[in-house]
């Protein structure tokens, strides 16, 4: 992802979670873009980010479907990114 010019959210570690908690997560950092709201006001807002998850099988062989609360707030910090340059390919 970084080779493509996308930043990785470092909050709480680049990879959040582990096989021990049956879930590993990472996410890109959101860019910022100026948006014109109703009435003509313009504000810079966060755009989207992408989250990646690797789920491990539980004791019954089923892929873990939950989330890890200790990591959840760190993923959402992906939208707290400061503006950065995007290098077109």
C-alpha positions as CSV (number, residue, x, y, z in Angstrom):
1,X,0.0,0.0,0.0
2,X,2.8,2.4,0.9
3,X,4.5,1.7,-2.4
4,X,1.3,3.1,-4.0
5,X,1.6,6.3,-2.0
6,X,-1.0,5.4,0.6
7,X,-0.1,6.0,4.2
8,X,-0.8,3.3,6.8
9,X,-2.4,4.3,10.1
10,X,0.3,3.9,12.8
11,X,-1.9,4.5,15.8
12,X,-1.7,1.5,18.1
13,X,0.8,-0.1,15.7
14,X,0.7,-0.6,12.0
15,X,-1.0,-4.0,12.5
16,X,-3.6,-4.1,15.3
17,X,-4.5,-7.3,17.0
18,X,-2.9,-10.7,16.5
19,X,-3.6,-14.3,15.9
20,X,-4.1,-14.7,19.7
21,X,-7.2,-12.5,19.5
22,X,-8.3,-14.1,16.1
23,X,-8.1,-10.8,14.2
24,X,-5.4,-8.6,12.7
25,X,-6.3,-5.2,11.2
26,X,-4.6,-2.4,9.4
27,X,-6.0,0.7,7.6
28,X,-4.9,3.4,5.2
29,X,-4.9,7.1,6.2
30,X,-7.7,9.3,4.9
31,X,-6.9,12.2,2.7
32,X,-8.6,15.6,3.2
33,X,-10.7,17.4,0.6
34,X,-12.5,20.7,0.5
35,X,-16.3,20.3,0.4
36,X,-18.9,22.9,-0.3
37,X,-21.9,22.6,2.0
38,X,-25.4,23.9,1.5
39,X,-25.2,27.7,1.8
40,X,-21.8,27.8,0.1
41,X,-19.6,27.3,3.2
42,X,-16.5,25.4,2.4
43,X,-14.7,23.2,4.9
44,X,-11.9,20.6,4.6
45,X,-13.2,17.2,5.5
46,X,-11.7,13.7,5.8
47,X,-12.3,11.4,2.8
48,X,-12.5,7.6,3.0
49,X,-9.9,5.1,4.3
50,X,-9.6,1.4,3.6
51,X,-9.5,-1.2,6.3
52,X,-8.0,-4.6,5.9
53,X,-8.7,-7.5,8.2
54,X,-7.3,-11.0,8.6
55,X,-9.6,-13.3,10.5
56,X,-8.4,-16.5,12.1
57,X,-10.5,-19.6,12.8
58,X,-11.8,-20.1,16.3
59,X,-11.8,-23.3,18.3
60,X,-14.8,-24.6,16.2
61,X,-12.9,-23.9,12.9
62,X,-15.2,-20.9,12.1
63,X,-13.6,-17.6,11.1
64,X,-13.8,-15.1,13.9
65,X,-16.7,-12.6,13.1
66,X,-16.3,-10.1,15.9
67,X,-14.1,-7.2,16.5
68,X,-11.4,-6.4,19.0
69,X,-12.5,-3.5,21.1
70,X,-9.0,-2.5,22.1
71,X,-8.1,-2.0,18.4
72,X,-11.4,-0.5,17.2
73,X,-10.7,3.1,18.3
74,X,-7.3,3.0,16.6
75,X,-8.8,2.1,13.2
76,X,-11.1,5.1,13.4
77,X,-8.0,7.4,13.9
78,X,-7.4,6.8,10.2
79,X,-9.6,9.8,9.5
80,X,-7.4,12.0,11.8
81,X,-4.8,12.2,9.1
82,X,-3.1,15.5,8.2
83,X,-3.1,16.5,4.6
84,X,-0.3,14.9,2.6
85,X,0.8,14.8,-1.0
86,X,-0.4,12.0,-3.2
87,X,2.0,10.9,-5.8
88,X,0.1,9.9,-9.0
89,X,1.3,6.7,-10.6
